[in-house]
Amino acid sequence: MPGNPYPLGAHLRDGGVNFAVFSRNGTRVILELFANEGDNDPYASLELDPVRNRTGDIWHIFVPGLKAGALYLYRVDGPFEPREGHRFNVKELLFDPYAKAITATSIFHSLPPNYRTPLDKTDVELEESRHFYQFPKCVVIDDKAFDWEGDRPINRPLHDSIIYEVHVKGFTAGRDAGVRNPGTYDGFREKIPYLTHLGITAVELLPMYEFDEYENTNINPRTGDRMKNYWGYSTVNFFSPKAGFAADKRPGACVHEFKNLVKELHRNNIEVILDVVFNHTAEGNEHGVMLNFRGFENSVYYQLVGSHREYYMNYSGCGNSFNCNHPIVRQFILDCLRYWVLEYHIDGFRFDLAPILARGQDGAIMGLPPLTNAISEDPILADTKIIAEPWDAGGAYLLGGFPGGRWAEWNDRFRDDIRKFWRGDEFVSNGAATRMSGSSDLFTISGRSPSHSINFVTCHDGFTMNDLVSYNHKHNDDNGEENRDGTDSNWSYNHGYEGPTKNPLIERRRNKQMRNFLLTLLVSIGTPMMLGGDEFRRGQEGNNNAYCQDNEISWFDWSIANLNSSLIAFTKRAIALRKNHAVFRRCTFFQGQRAGSVPDIQWFDMDGSSPEWSKISRFIAYVLYGQYCVNDDGSRDSDFYIAANTDRQDVMVTIPTPLDGKSWYLVADTSIEGADAIAEEGKAVKLREQEHYVIPSNSLIVLMAQ
C-alpha cells in the first residue's frame, strides 16, 4: 500500500508497518524484508513506485501484516557521480537512518581487509553484491510495549548535579563486579546501589548508540590481538541502543533492557545523560564503508569539499563531518534527541566535538547556528541538560561562548589549571582560584551561570586520576600506534616512581593527592563531573587514550575498590558535603565586597591579609560567606574557610575571625589519611586554636563556622 511520508522510520500502524525514508536524488528505493537475523537473502524485495510511493523527497510504503520484530534493510539506486556528491549504489544494503534497533552483528568484522567503497562508475558496475557476508538487520520496534510505571525524566537543576562519567560495558565487565550479566545494561542495573551509596546524581554514559567495535583494525603489538573501538565514538545508527550491550541478544531486546536500566536509575533518583556523537558517522572518508547516510543522500548528510565533492570535510578527525546545519540533517538530529527524551526518558545529552554542530554547510563557524539554537529552544528538550564539548578536531575552540543560549560546557581550563596547581607549579594560583570560584572569566560574557561550567579533573579521554598521580608520561604502546596517540600535555606527576609501586611513602603521597583533587572538584563552584572509578584508584596502566582497549585496561576491577574502600568513603563524604551546603552549589557568580555588607567571597594570603595576585604562588585561601545561600531545609548556609598549600613545606596560616561570635570547626584536612580526612556531617571538630592553622605540605583544608 502507498503508506504515509511521516513519521520517518518504521512505525506500527493499523495492522502493519509504515516505512518512510528520505532520498532526494535516489531513483529507486527497494525495501528488503528478512525472516531471520542470520539470513543473507530477503524473503521479499518491495520496490517502491516513484509516483505511488513518493511524496516530495520522502519514499514511503505500508506493509500489512508485519509486526514488531520484523527485520528489514534498504537498497537505493541513483547517480554514482562522486564529483557531484552522489554515491548511490543499488547493490549495497543500507540501514534505515531512523531504525530503532539493529541486530547484534558486526559489519566491520566480516569486511575483507582490502574493502573500499567504489570510487568510480566502473568499480560500481563490477562490484559484487555484499551478500557474501552477514549484514545486520533493522528491527521494527513497538515503543508502546514497555511499561514505564509512571516514570518521567528527573530534570534536576544542573547546580544540584554530581555527574559520574562511565562506560556501560566497562562498569561491570571486569573482575569481581558481582553481577549476573557482566558488561551489559542488566549488569549495570545491578550495580546501581553502589552509585546511590556514593551519592551520585547523574550518570553520563559513554556512547551507547549503535556502533561497531570492530571498526578499529589496529593490532596490539604485544599480544597480536586486533584492537576494538571500545569507547564507541563512531555511530552506526543514532536511534538504536547498542545491541551488544544487552544480555538478551534477541533482535530488539536491547530496547527494553536499556529502558529498564533508565527506569531503575530514576527510581534511585539518578539521572541519565547520553554522550552523543552527531559530528560524524562510522562511514568514514571517500574510502570508507557504506552503511546508510552515504547510500541514501551523501550530498545532504555530509559536508563535502566545494569543487571536489568526492572528498569530505573532516573537522571530526574521523574521516567525515555531519552536515549538521542542513535543514534535513538538523531535523534528523532534533527528531533523534526528542525520541530519546520521549521514548527513553533521557535527562540530558553531552555532545561530542560540539562546534561541528555550529558549522555551516561551508564548514565555517556560524554566529547563531540554527541547530544549536534549535536544540536550546526546543519545547520538548526545554528541561533537558545540553552539554557541549566546546572544541573539535578542526581547530574550533568555543569554551565560554558556545552559541545557542543555555548550553553547559566541559571546562578543560578547570582540568588544566587545577592539575598544574596541585602539581606544585609556580604562579598558577590565580588561574586555580578563578576555576574554583566558578570560571566567571569564561561564562559571564555569555550571560550564563557557574553551573554551566562542567568542572572535571579527569574524564574518559586522558589519564584516570590514579594514573595522573602515578605517571609522568603516557604509556600507550598497546594501542598499536607506537605511543604517538594521546596527548602529551597531562600535567601529571608520579611522586617519585613511574607506575605501580609498593613504596609506602609514595603511596601515601598519591592517596593524598587524589583526596586533594576530589575535594577540590567537589567544593569548587560549577557542576562537578567525576570519571567513574577514580574514587577507588582505577588505573589504565598509564594509557591516556584507551579508546581501543576493550579489556582489563579499561574495565572496572572491583577488587581494587575493596582495597581502596577508604578513598570511596572519603569521596562519599565529600559528595555529602557538597549536597548539604548550598554555598558550594551557587547559581550566580560572586560579586565580592558589597557596600556596607558582608562580601560573598573574600580572598586571603597566608598572613590573613589580602593577596597580591601577581606574587602569590602555591597557595590559595578564601572564605565563602553562606548568608547569601539557602540550604534545602530553608536555613542560611554556614561560612567556610578553604585553603590549599601546594608547596613542599608546611605553612602556618592566619585564619580570619568568623562572624557573629562563631567558631571554626575542622571539616576536612587532606593530610589526614583515609576517610577521616573529611568529617561526616555533624561531626566536625572545633579547633582549639582559632587564629592559626598549620597546613601540611600539599594539602587542602576546609573549615566551617558555627
VOKOLBA-964570 format. One record per residue (C-alpha): x, y, z; residue in one letter. Coordinates in steps of 0.25 Angstrom, whole numbers, padded with zeros to 4 digits, always signed. Layout:
BEGIN
XYZa...
//
This chain:
BEGIN
+0000+0000+0000m+0005+0014-0002p+0007+0018+0012g+0010+0031+0019n+0022+0040+0017p+0022+0043+0032y+0028+0040+0042p+0041+0035+0037l+0046+0021+0040g+0038+0009+0043a+0025+0010+0051h+0014+0000+0055l+0000+0005+0050r-0013-0001+0046d-0009-0016+0046g+0004-0014+0039g+0017-0005+0038v+0019+0008+0031n+0033+0011+0025f+0037+0025+0021a+0051+0029+0017v+0058+0042+0011f+0065+0041-0002s+0065+0053-0011r+0073+0049-0023n+0070+0034-0022g+0063+0028-0034t+0059+0014-0028r+0057+0010-0014v+0055-0005-0010i+0051-0010+0004l+0057-0023+0007e+0049-0032+0017l+0057-0043+0025f+0051-0055+0032a+0063-0057+0041n+0075-0049+0046e+0085-0058+0040g+0079-0058+0026d+0087-0053+0015n+0075-0052+0005d+0062-0046+0007p+0049-0053+0006y+0043-0041+0000a+0048-0029-0008s+0038-0018-0009l+0042-0007-0020e+0035+0006-0017l+0028+0013-0028d+0033+0027-0031p+0019+0032-0033v+0011+0024-0023r+0021+0023-0012n+0028+0036-0012r+0024+0050-0006t+0034+0060-0009g+0047+0055-0005d+0041+0044+0004i+0039+0030+0000w+0028+0022+0007h+0021+0009+0007i+0011+0002+0017f+0013-0013+0018v+0000-0020+0024p+0003-0032+0034g+0016-0028+0038l+0018-0027+0053k+0028-0023+0064a+0041-0031+0062g+0041-0030+0047a+0054-0029+0040l+0058-0020+0029y+0068-0013+0021l+0068-0004+0008y+0075-0003-0005r+0075+0011-0013v+0079+0013-0027d+0082+0027-0033g+0094+0034-0040p+0108+0030-0036f+0115+0043-0038e+0125+0046-0026p+0130+0059-0032r+0115+0064-0031e+0114+0058-0017g+0105+0045-0021h+0110+0031-0017r+0097+0023-0020f+0099+0008-0021n+0087-0001-0022v+0096-0013-0019k+0099-0008-0005e+0090-0012+0007l+0086+0000+0016l+0081+0003+0030f+0069+0012+0031d+0075+0024+0038p+0063+0025+0047y+0063+0010+0051a+0060+0008+0066k+0069-0005+0067a+0079-0012+0060i+0083-0027+0061t+0095-0030+0069a+0104-0034+0057t+0117-0027+0053s+0119-0021+0039i+0134-0018+0040f+0137-0031+0046h+0133-0038+0033s+0139-0028+0023l+0150-0033+0014p+0163-0026+0018p+0164-0019+0005n+0150-0014+0005y+0148+0000-0001r+0135+0008-0005t+0136+0009-0020p+0142+0022-0025l+0137+0022-0040d+0126+0016-0048k+0134+0005-0054t+0136+0000-0040d+0121+0000-0036v+0118-0007-0049e+0128-0018-0046l+0126-0019-0031e+0120-0032-0026e+0108-0032-0016s+0111-0030-0002r+0102-0042+0002h+0115-0051+0003f+0115-0047+0018y+0105-0045+0028q+0099-0031+0029f+0092-0027+0042p+0077-0024+0041k+0068-0013+0045c+0057-0017+0055v+0043-0011+0056v+0040-0007+0070i+0027-0005+0077d+0030+0007+0087d+0017+0005+0094k+0020-0009+0098a+0029-0004+0110f+0022-0001+0123d+0029+0011+0130w+0020+0010+0142e+0019+0025+0143g+0034+0029+0141d+0038+0042+0135r+0051+0049+0133p+0056+0055+0147i+0061+0069+0141n+0069+0072+0153r+0076+0086+0153p+0090+0086+0148l+0095+0093+0160h+0090+0081+0169d+0096+0071+0160s+0108+0062+0162i+0112+0055+0149i+0119+0041+0148y+0124+0038+0134e+0125+0023+0132v+0125+0013+0121h+0113+0004+0120v+0121-0009+0118k+0133-0005+0126g+0125-0002+0138f+0123-0017+0141t+0131-0025+0131a+0143-0026+0140g+0148-0034+0152r+0139-0036+0164d+0127-0028+0158a+0118-0037+0165g+0106-0037+0155v+0099-0048+0147r+0102-0042+0133n+0115-0034+0133p+0117-0023+0123g+0102-0021+0120t+0091-0012+0123y+0085-0022+0132d+0099-0023+0139g+0099-0008+0141f+0085-0008+0147r+0090-0018+0157e+0101-0008+0161k+0092+0004+0164i+0093+0002+0179p+0108+0006+0178y+0104+0019+0171l+0094+0022+0182t+0103+0019+0193h+0113+0028+0187l+0103+0040+0185g+0104+0041+0170i+0092+0049+0164t+0095+0046+0149a+0102+0036+0141v+0108+0041+0127e+0109+0029+0119l+0119+0028+0108l+0113+0025+0094p+0102+0015+0095m+0096+0018+0081y+0099+0006+0072e+0113+0006+0068f+0123-0005+0062d+0134-0008+0071e+0141-0016+0060y+0143-0003+0052e+0157-0002+0058n+0167-0010+0050t+0180-0007+0059n+0188-0019+0064i+0193-0019+0079n+0208-0021+0076p+0210-0028+0090r+0198-0038+0088t+0196-0039+0073g+0181-0037+0076d+0172-0028+0068r+0168-0015+0075m+0154-0010+0076k+0146+0003+0076n+0143+0002+0091y+0138+0016+0094w+0128+0016+0083g+0131+0030+0077y+0127+0025+0063s+0112+0024+0061t+0105+0014+0052v+0091+0017+0056n+0086+0029+0065f+0072+0024+0069f+0077+0010+0074s+0083+0006+0087p+0095-0003+0085k+0090-0017+0084a+0104-0023+0088g+0102-0017+0102f+0089-0025+0104a+0089-0038+0112a+0077-0042+0103d+0083-0044+0089k+0069-0046+0082r+0066-0035+0072p+0061-0022+0078g+0062-0028+0093a+0073-0017+0095c+0061-0006+0095v+0054-0012+0107h+0067-0015+0114e+0072-0001+0113f+0059+0005+0117k+0059-0004+0129n+0072+0002+0133l+0067+0016+0131v+0055+0013+0140k+0063+0007+0151e+0073+0019+0151l+0061+0028+0152h+0055+0020+0163r+0068+0023+0171n+0068+0038+0167n+0079+0037+0157i+0078+0044+0144e+0083+0038+0131v+0092+0047+0121i+0096+0041+0108l+0109+0044+0101d+0104+0046+0087v+0113+0047+0074v+0106+0056+0064f+0119+0061+0058n+0122+0049+0049h+0118+0035+0046t+0124+0022+0044a+0124+0023+0029e+0138+0029+0029g+0144+0037+0017n+0143+0034+0002e+0149+0020+0004h+0140+0017+0015g+0129+0007+0017v+0114+0010+0012m+0104+0008+0023l+0093+0017+0022n+0094+0032+0020f+0104+0031+0009r+0095+0022+0001g+0082+0030+0003f+0087+0044+0001e+0102+0046+0002n+0101+0061-0003s+0092+0065+0008v+0097+0057+0020y+0111+0061+0019y+0120+0073+0018q+0127+0072+0004l+0139+0079-0001v+0134+0091-0010g+0139+0088-0024s+0144+0073-0021h+0131+0068-0015r+0137+0053-0016e+0144+0057-0003y+0139+0060+0011y+0142+0072+0021m+0148+0065+0033n+0146+0074+0045y+0144+0062+0054s+0157+0055+0051g+0150+0043+0047c+0148+0044+0032g+0135+0052+0030n+0127+0063+0037s+0112+0062+0038f+0105+0074+0031n+0098+0078+0043c+0092+0091+0039n+0086+0086+0026h+0071+0086+0029p+0069+0071+0026i+0080+0068+0036v+0076+0078+0046r+0062+0072+0046q+0068+0058+0047f+0077+0062+0060i+0065+0068+0066l+0056+0056+0063d+0067+0047+0070c+0068+0056+0082l+0053+0057+0084r+0052+0042+0082y+0061+0039+0093w+0054+0048+0103v+0040+0044+0100l+0043+0029+0098e+0055+0026+0107y+0052+0037+0117h+0067+0042+0116i+0070+0054+0125d+0082+0060+0117g+0092+0060+0105f+0107+0062+0105r+0110+0066+0090f+0124+0061+0086d+0132+0071+0077l+0120+0080+0078a+0126+0092+0070p+0123+0083+0057i+0108+0086+0061l+0111+0100+0060a+0118+0100+0046r+0110+0104+0034g+0109+0096+0021q+0122+0103+0016d+0129+0098+0029g+0130+0112+0036a+0126+0114+0050i+0113+0122+0050m+0109+0133+0059g+0096+0128+0063l+0095+0113+0057p+0081+0109+0054p+0084+0095+0060l+0090+0099+0074t+0079+0110+0075n+0068+0100+0072a+0073+0090+0082i+0073+0101+0092s+0059+0106+0089e+0052+0093+0086d+0040+0091+0095p+0042+0076+0097i+0056+0078+0101l+0053+0090+0110a+0057+0083+0123d+0067+0074+0117t+0082+0077+0120k+0090+0080+0108i+0105+0080+0110i+0115+0083+0099a+0130+0078+0097e+0133+0092+0092p+0145+0088+0083w+0146+0080+0070d+0158+0074+0062a+0157+0085+0052g+0163+0096+0062g+0150+0102+0067a+0150+0105+0082y+0138+0111+0087l+0139+0110+0102l+0131+0120+0110g+0124+0125+0097g+0117+0112+0091f+0106+0118+0083p+0091+0115+0085g+0087+0120+0099g+0086+0111+0111r+0097+0101+0107w+0106+0096+0118a+0121+0093+0114e+0132+0084+0118w+0142+0093+0124n+0156+0088+0121d+0162+0100+0127r+0158+0095+0140f+0165+0082+0138r+0178+0088+0133d+0178+0099+0144d+0175+0090+0155i+0185+0080+0151r+0196+0090+0150k+0193+0096+0163f+0193+0083+0171w+0205+0078+0163r+0212+0090+0170g+0215+0098+0158d+0219+0113+0162e+0210+0125+0160f+0197+0117+0155v+0189+0121+0168s+0182+0132+0160n+0177+0122+0150g+0173+0111+0160a+0166+0122+0169a+0157+0126+0156t+0154+0112+0153r+0150+0108+0168m+0141+0121+0169s+0133+0117+0156g+0141+0122+0144s+0134+0135+0143s+0144+0140+0133d+0138+0130+0123l+0123+0129+0126f+0119+0143+0130t+0120+0149+0116i+0110+0140+0110s+0100+0142+0122g+0101+0128+0127r+0103+0123+0142s+0114+0116+0149p+0107+0103+0147s+0109+0104+0132h+0123+0100+0135s+0125+0085+0135i+0137+0084+0144n+0146+0072+0143f+0160+0068+0147v+0159+0055+0139t+0150+0049+0128c+0150+0037+0119h+0159+0044+0110d+0173+0044+0117g+0179+0039+0130f+0170+0033+0140t+0172+0040+0154m+0181+0029+0159n+0190+0030+0146d+0190+0045+0148l+0198+0043+0161v+0205+0031+0156s+0212+0034+0143y+0220+0046+0137n+0217+0041+0123h+0207+0034+0115k+0209+0019+0112h+0200+0016+0100n+0209+0005+0094d+0198-0005+0094d+0189+0003+0085n+0197-0001+0072g+0201+0014+0069e+0215+0014+0074e+0211+0023+0086n+0208+0034+0077r+0194+0035+0080d+0188+0042+0092g+0192+0056+0098t+0206+0059+0103d+0200+0071+0112s+0196+0063+0124n+0201+0072+0135w+0203+0059+0143s+0213+0055+0154y+0217+0041+0158n+0222+0045+0172h+0236+0038+0170g+0233+0026+0162y+0227+0023+0149e+0215+0013+0151g+0211+0004+0162p+0220+0003+0174t+0220-0003+0188k+0227+0008+0194n+0218+0013+0205p+0223+0027+0205l+0220+0029+0190i+0206+0022+0192e+0202+0031+0203r+0206+0044+0195r+0198+0038+0183r+0186+0036+0192n+0187+0050+0198k+0188+0056+0184q+0175+0048+0180m+0168+0054+0192r+0173+0068+0188n+0167+0066+0174f+0154+0060+0178l+0151+0070+0189l+0155+0082+0181t+0146+0077+0170l+0134+0076+0180l+0136+0089+0187v+0138+0097+0174s+0127+0106+0169i+0121+0099+0156g+0116+0086+0153t+0125+0074+0156p+0128+0062+0147m+0135+0050+0153m+0142+0040+0144l+0136+0026+0148g+0146+0018+0157g+0154+0030+0161d+0148+0028+0175e+0155+0015+0177f+0168+0018+0168r+0164+0011+0155r+0176+0011+0146g+0179+0009+0132q+0194+0005+0133e+0198+0019+0128g+0189+0019+0116n+0183+0032+0113n+0176+0029+0101n+0169+0015+0104a+0159+0017+0093y+0163+0003+0087c+0165-0005+0100q+0152-0014+0102d+0159-0022+0113n+0164-0021+0127e+0172-0008+0124i+0158-0001+0123s+0149-0009+0131w+0146-0007+0145f+0154-0016+0154d+0145-0017+0167w+0155-0024+0175s+0163-0010+0175i+0150-0004+0181a+0151-0013+0193n+0166-0009+0194l+0163+0006+0194n+0150+0006+0201s+0155+0017+0210s+0156+0026+0198l+0142+0022+0194i+0137+0026+0208a+0145+0040+0206f+0138+0042+0193t+0125+0039+0199k+0127+0049+0210r+0132+0060+0200a+0119+0058+0192i+0111+0059+0204a+0118+0072+0208l+0114+0078+0195r+0100+0073+0195k+0097+0078+0209n+0103+0092+0207h+0097+0102+0196a+0109+0110+0197v+0117+0100+0188f+0105+0100+0178r+0103+0115+0175r+0095+0119+0163c+0101+0133+0162t+0115+0138+0161f+0122+0145+0173f+0121+0160+0174q+0132+0161+0185g+0131+0173+0194q+0117+0180+0195r+0115+0194+0201a+0112+0193+0216g+0110+0178+0216s+0118+0165+0217v+0124+0160+0203p+0120+0147+0197d+0135+0143+0196i+0148+0148+0201q+0162+0144+0198w+0174+0143+0207f+0189+0142+0208d+0196+0133+0218m+0196+0144+0228d+0182+0147+0227g+0183+0160+0218s+0178+0162+0204s+0187+0154+0194p+0195+0161+0183e+0191+0152+0172w+0204+0155+0164s+0213+0150+0175k+0205+0139+0181i+0209+0125+0178s+0206+0110+0182r+0195+0116+0192f+0180+0119+0191i+0171+0123+0203a+0157+0129+0203y+0144+0130+0211v+0131+0126+0205l+0120+0134+0213y+0108+0126+0214g+0097+0136+0217q+0095+0138+0202y+0092+0123+0200c+0079+0116+0205v+0080+0101+0208n+0070+0091+0205d+0063+0092+0219d+0062+0107+0217g+0073+0111+0226s+0084+0121+0222r+0097+0113+0220d+0110+0114+0228s+0123+0121+0225d+0134+0113+0220f+0149+0115+0220y+0156+0108+0209i+0172+0108+0208a+0181+0100+0199a+0196+0099+0201n+0203+0092+0189t+0217+0095+0194d+0227+0085+0199r+0227+0092+0212q+0217+0093+0223d+0211+0107+0225v+0204+0113+0237m+0193+0122+0232v+0185+0133+0240t+0171+0129+0240i+0161+0141+0238p+0152+0143+0250t+0138+0137+0248p+0126+0146+0248l+0115+0147+0259d+0124+0141+0270g+0124+0127+0263k+0136+0117+0264s+0143+0110+0253w+0141+0095+0252y+0150+0085+0244l+0142+0079+0233v+0154+0074+0224a+0169+0073+0224d+0174+0064+0213t+0187+0062+0220s+0180+0052+0230i+0180+0038+0224e+0168+0031+0220g+0153+0034+0221a+0155+0043+0233d+0162+0053+0225a+0148+0059+0224i+0137+0059+0235a+0124+0053+0234e+0112+0063+0234e+0110+0068+0248g+0123+0062+0254k+0133+0074+0250a+0142+0076+0262v+0144+0090+0268k+0158+0096+0266l+0166+0098+0279r+0174+0109+0272e+0164+0119+0265q+0174+0128+0260e+0185+0120+0253h+0185+0106+0246y+0197+0099+0241v+0194+0093+0227i+0204+0082+0223p+0211+0081+0210s+0202+0078+0198n+0189+0079+0206s+0175+0085+0206l+0167+0089+0218i+0152+0093+0219v+0147+0100+0232l+0133+0103+0235m+0128+0114+0244a+0117+0110+0254q
//
